[in-house]
Amino acid sequence: MAGLIAAIYGKVAALIAWFGNLFVAVFVALWDISRDLFAWVFEQVLTVAVSGVSAVDVSGLTNNLQGAFVIPQKILEVASAIGLGQALAIIATAITIRLGLQLIPFTRLGS
């Protein structure tokens, strides 16, 4: 009689464990579905955004920009005579060195 009760108890415990494992598997599957659904929605929104940006015609802007930054020859000669290019190179180098030194550990950015 004790063996029969132990066998029934074992079967009930196995059935409860099976339902527990089933619940965990269903929860994991639903979690994966929700993650995939979020990724799919995000991808579709980005696809619509890319197609919208691709539809914008910017050829008029790029055609006009070609002549916007043309510096007259006399201004280039004066800038070269006063050493403007060298001064800008020195300033850019100094800023680069300063930012590079601030990236050393135990120093703070922004000082």
Summary of the structure (lengths in Angstrom):
residues: 111
radius of gyration: 35.0
end to end distance: 83.3
largest distance: 111.9
contacts: 191
relative contact order: 0.03
helix: 81%
strand: 0%
